[in-house]
Amino acid sequence: MKVTLSKNPKNKPDVSSLGFGKYFTDHMLVMDYIGGKWADPEIVPYAPFSLDPSTCVLHYGQGIFEGLKAYKNEKGEVTMFRPRDNFIRMNKGATRMCMPNFDIDLVMAALKELLKIDESWIPSAPGTSLYIRPTLIAKDEMLGVHPSHDYRFFIILSPVGAYYSTGLKPTKILVEEEYVRAPLGGTGEVKCMGNYAASLLAGDLARRRGFEQVLWLDAKERKYAEEVGAMNIFFVIDGVVKTPALVGSILAGITRDSVIKLLKYEGIPVEETRISVEELSDAYKNGKLNEVFGSGTAAVISPVGVLGMHGKEYIINNFEMGRITSLLYDRLTGIQCGREKDIFNWVTAIN
């Protein structure tokens, strides 16, 4: 694999001011699909791309991405959390978006080399990690609504702290009753660019009302919970953890799957099912809505302290992180950072 090292390494940011997605490492991985086949991956200095104004992705949104993380444990070892699952999901998304699949083993090997080169960028302070953003975009230079012929795959790296500026303080989530994110048969289960563009207005309006995120409802009946803008959602109702079933309109989160497996291992009842806002409202009124939390690569586990529904604000668990939410956060981050045994073989070491 061709490697071109940067001649102008950047100054690394102070760990206390990382935030999320603000800083990027010295190098990136690039691999082009031209003439019906993938070229070899290359590691090059992080730099802007030059794109023709007619480039397909700029007009028709034929682009997908993933998000995963690398960690440095107390022994100084570098690991990733379930990277192969992210690339499997990315290839599935590529198929749905009429884009070419790539060789997962080849990309995994190239990513490991990239992480070795930029290892000094991986923070080790509690709550920090190196966010990994693989992206695939259409590159044809012409107008016309059709699949592109040429594509670019790339991976950039970003040292990050907490996704929410409030850290583990419970968030405020607003049930979105006017706009919808994705209908059945659409691209809701794909991590494609258009899904996120479609969510921006509702998210902005929610923030103006004092909420961090919106909880999307199904597009057909506008009554069943689906997912939050940046994470999957879980409700603890009368001791049972419930999460929206994967019906094709929400993302099959890697962290979501990890949470379900951990709950089953801990002997905590968990259900993948349809959950209506009426069920949530009734559970709250009856004192049975014990906890609400989100899961995702960026935030890992995020407690929800307020659920806005029907013009009211429902305070969850006295605006405190609940027992199950706390257990899951400790277990997941413990496995990711090497503090706990990796009983599911989720961790991939960078040898």
C-alpha positions in Angstrom: 0.0 0.0 0.0 1.3 3.4 -1.0 1.9 5.7 2.0 2.7 9.4 1.7 3.5 11.0 5.1 2.7 14.6 5.9 5.5 17.1 5.8 3.6 19.5 8.0 2.2 17.7 11.1 -0.4 19.6 13.0 -0.4 20.7 16.6 -2.6 18.4 18.6 -5.5 20.0 20.5 -5.8 20.1 24.2 -7.7 17.1 25.4 -10.0 19.2 27.6 -11.3 21.1 24.5 -11.8 18.3 22.1 -15.6 18.4 21.7 -16.8 16.3 18.8 -15.7 16.3 15.2 -13.7 19.6 15.4 -10.1 18.4 14.8 -8.6 15.9 12.3 -5.4 14.0 12.2 -2.5 14.3 9.8 -3.5 11.6 7.4 -6.4 9.9 5.7 -7.2 6.8 3.7 -8.3 7.2 0.0 -9.4 4.5 -2.4 -11.0 5.1 -5.8 -13.4 3.0 -7.9 -12.7 3.7 -11.6 -13.6 1.7 -14.7 -15.6 -1.0 -12.7 -12.9 -1.9 -10.2 -11.3 -0.6 -7.0 -7.8 0.8 -7.1 -5.4 0.0 -4.2 -6.0 2.1 -1.1 -3.5 4.9 -0.3 -2.6 6.8 2.9 -2.0 10.4 2.2 -1.8 13.7 4.1 -5.1 15.1 5.3 -6.1 17.7 2.7 -9.1 19.1 0.8 -10.5 17.2 -2.2 -10.9 18.9 -5.6 -14.3 18.2 -7.0 -15.8 19.5 -10.2 -19.0 21.5 -9.7 -20.9 18.8 -11.6 -19.8 16.0 -9.4 -22.8 13.6 -8.8 -22.7 13.6 -5.0 -23.1 17.3 -4.9 -26.4 17.2 -6.9 -28.0 13.8 -6.2 -26.7 12.9 -2.7 -25.4 9.5 -3.7 -23.2 9.1 -0.6 -23.0 7.0 2.6 -20.9 7.0 5.7 -20.2 5.1 8.9 -19.0 6.0 12.3 -16.8 3.9 14.7 -14.1 4.5 17.3 -10.6 3.5 18.3 -9.4 3.6 21.8 -6.1 3.5 23.7 -6.4 1.5 26.9 -4.5 1.8 30.2 -1.7 -0.4 28.8 -1.3 1.9 25.8 -2.8 -0.7 23.4 -4.9 0.6 20.5 -8.2 -1.1 19.8 -11.3 -0.6 17.7 -14.9 -1.6 18.7 -16.7 -3.8 16.2 -15.2 -2.3 13.1 -16.1 -5.3 10.8 -19.8 -4.8 11.7 -19.6 -1.2 10.5 -18.1 -2.2 7.2 -20.6 -5.0 6.7 -23.4 -2.4 7.3 -21.7 0.0 4.9 -21.6 -2.5 2.1 -25.4 -3.2 2.6 -26.0 0.5 2.5 -23.9 0.8 -0.7 -26.1 -1.9 -2.4 -29.2 0.1 -1.4 -27.7 3.3 -2.8 -26.6 1.6 -6.1 -22.9 1.9 -5.2 -20.1 -0.7 -5.4 -19.2 -2.9 -2.4 -15.6 -3.1 -1.3 -13.3 -5.8 0.1 -13.8 -5.6 3.9 -10.5 -7.4 4.7 -8.6 -5.0 2.5 -10.2 -1.9 4.1 -9.7 -3.3 7.6 -6.0 -3.8 6.9 -5.6 -0.4 5.5 -7.4 1.2 8.4 -5.1 -0.5 10.8 -2.1 1.0 9.0 -3.7 4.4 9.1 -4.2 4.1 12.9 -0.6 3.1 13.4 0.6 6.1 11.5 -1.7 8.5 13.5 -1.6 6.6 16.8 -0.2 9.7 18.7 -3.6 11.4 18.0 -5.6 8.8 19.9 -6.5 10.4 23.3 -6.5 8.2 26.4 -8.3 10.5 29.0 -11.6 9.1 30.3 -14.5 9.7 28.0 -12.2 10.3 24.9 -11.5 8.3 21.8 -10.6 8.6 18.1 -13.7 8.8 15.9 -13.3 7.0 12.6 -15.4 8.3 9.6 -15.5 6.0 6.5 -17.3 7.7 3.6 -18.2 6.7 0.0 -19.3 9.3 -2.5 -20.3 9.3 -6.2 -17.7 11.0 -8.4 -19.0 11.2 -12.0 -18.7 14.7 -13.5 -22.0 15.1 -15.3 -25.6 16.0 -14.6 -28.4 13.4 -14.9 -30.3 11.3 -12.4 -28.6 7.9 -12.6 -26.0 5.9 -10.6 -22.5 7.2 -10.9 -19.8 5.0 -12.6 -16.8 6.3 -10.5 -16.6 6.6 -6.7 -14.3 7.6 -3.9 -14.0 5.9 -0.6 -12.1 7.6 2.2 -11.5 7.5 5.9 -10.8 10.5 8.1 -10.0 10.4 11.9 -10.9 12.9 14.6 -10.0 12.9 18.3 -13.2 13.4 20.3 -14.6 14.0 23.7 -18.2 13.7 24.7 -20.8 14.0 21.9 -23.0 16.2 23.9 -21.4 19.2 25.6 -23.3 18.3 28.8 -21.5 14.9 28.9 -23.6 12.3 30.8 -26.1 14.8 32.0 -29.6 13.7 30.8 -30.7 15.2 27.5 -34.1 16.6 26.5 -35.8 14.9 23.6 -38.8 16.2 21.7 -41.3 13.8 20.0 -41.5 15.2 16.4 -45.2 15.3 15.5 -45.1 17.2 12.2 -42.1 16.1 10.1 -41.0 12.6 9.4 -37.6 11.1 8.8 -38.1 8.1 6.5 -41.0 6.0 5.2 -41.0 2.2 4.8 -39.3 1.3 1.6 -37.1 4.4 1.7 -33.5 4.8 2.9 -34.2 5.0 6.6 -32.1 2.0 7.5 -29.1 3.3 5.4 -26.6 5.7 6.8 -26.9 7.9 3.7 -26.4 11.7 3.6 -29.9 12.6 2.6 -31.4 11.1 5.8 -29.4 13.6 7.9 -30.2 16.6 5.6 -33.9 15.7 6.0 -33.6 15.8 9.8 -32.0 19.2 10.1 -35.1 21.5 10.2 -36.9 19.5 12.9 -33.7 19.3 14.9 -33.2 23.1 14.7 -36.8 23.8 15.7 -36.5 21.5 18.7 -33.3 23.2 19.8 -35.0 26.6 19.7 -37.5 25.1 22.2 -34.7 23.9 24.5 -34.4 20.3 23.4 -31.2 18.6 22.2 -32.7 16.1 19.7 -36.0 14.9 18.2 -37.6 11.5 18.5 -38.9 10.5 15.1 -42.3 8.8 14.7 -43.2 6.4 11.9 -44.1 8.1 8.6 -47.4 6.2 8.0 -49.4 6.5 11.3 -47.3 9.1 13.1 -47.7 7.2 16.4 -44.8 4.7 16.8 -41.4 5.7 18.1 -38.5 5.0 15.7 -35.2 6.7 16.5 -33.6 9.9 17.6 -31.6 12.1 15.3 -28.2 10.7 16.3 -29.0 7.5 18.1 -31.4 4.6 18.6 -33.8 4.9 21.5 -34.7 2.6 24.5 -37.5 2.8 27.0 -37.5 1.0 30.4 -41.2 0.3 31.1 -42.1 -1.5 34.3 -38.6 -3.1 34.4 -38.7 -4.2 30.7 -36.3 -2.6 28.2 -38.1 -1.9 25.0 -36.6 -0.6 21.7 -38.3 0.0 18.3 -38.1 -3.0 16.1 -36.0 -2.9 12.9 -38.8 -2.6 10.3 -36.7 -1.0 7.6 -37.1 2.7 8.4 -34.5 3.0 11.2 -30.8 2.4 11.4 -29.6 -1.0 12.7 -27.2 0.5 15.2 -24.1 -1.4 16.1 -24.3 0.1 19.7 -28.0 -0.8 19.7 -27.1 -4.4 19.0 -24.5 -4.3 21.6 -26.9 -3.0 24.2 -29.5 -5.8 23.4 -26.8 -8.5 23.8 -25.6 -7.0 27.1 -29.1 -6.8 28.5 -29.7 -10.5 27.6 -26.4 -11.4 29.2 -27.3 -9.5 32.4 -30.7 -11.2 32.5 -32.6 -8.0 32.0 -35.8 -8.5 29.9 -35.5 -6.7 26.6 -38.0 -6.5 23.7 -37.7 -5.3 20.1 -41.2 -4.1 19.3 -43.5 -1.2 18.2 -43.9 1.4 20.9 -46.6 4.1 20.5 -46.5 7.5 22.1 -49.8 6.6 23.8 -48.0 3.6 25.5 -45.3 6.0 26.6 -47.8 8.5 27.9 -49.8 5.9 29.8 -46.6 4.3 31.2 -45.5 7.7 32.5 -48.9 8.5 34.1 -48.9 5.1 35.8 -45.4 5.6 37.1 -44.0 2.8 35.0 -41.8 4.7 32.6 -38.7 4.1 34.6 -35.9 5.2 32.3 -35.2 6.4 28.7 -31.8 6.3 27.0 -30.2 6.5 23.6 -27.4 4.5 22.1 -25.0 5.3 19.3 -21.3 5.3 18.4 -20.9 9.0 19.1 -22.6 9.2 22.5 -22.3 5.5 23.4 -25.1 5.6 26.0 -27.0 8.9 26.6 -29.6 9.2 29.4 -32.8 11.1 28.6 -34.2 13.3 31.4 -37.1 14.9 29.6 -39.4 13.6 26.9 -41.5 16.3 25.2 -44.9 14.9 24.0 -48.2 16.6 23.2 -47.1 19.9 24.4 -46.0 18.6 27.8 -42.5 17.8 29.3 -42.4 14.4 31.0 -39.5 14.3 33.5 -37.9 10.9 33.5 -36.4 9.4 36.6 -36.1 12.8 38.3 -33.8 13.9 35.5 -31.1 11.5 36.7 -29.3 8.6 35.0 -31.2 5.4 35.8 -29.8 2.1 37.1 -30.0 0.2 33.8 -28.7 3.1 31.8 -25.7 3.5 34.1 -25.0 -0.3 34.0 -25.0 -0.3 30.2 -22.7 2.7 30.0 -20.2 1.2 32.4 -20.3 -2.2 30.7 -19.9 -0.8 27.2 -17.3 1.8 27.9 -15.5 -0.7 30.1 -15.2 -3.2 27.2 -14.3 -0.5 24.7 -11.5 0.8 26.9 -10.2 -2.5 28.2 -11.4 -2.1 31.8 -13.7 -5.1 31.5 -13.4 -8.5 29.9 -14.5 -8.6 26.2 -16.9 -11.5 26.6 -18.4 -11.0 23.1 -15.1 -10.6 21.1 -16.1 -7.1 20.0 -12.7 -5.5 20.4 -10.2 -5.6 17.5 -6.6 -5.0 18.4 -4.2 -3.0 16.2 -1.2 -5.2 16.0 
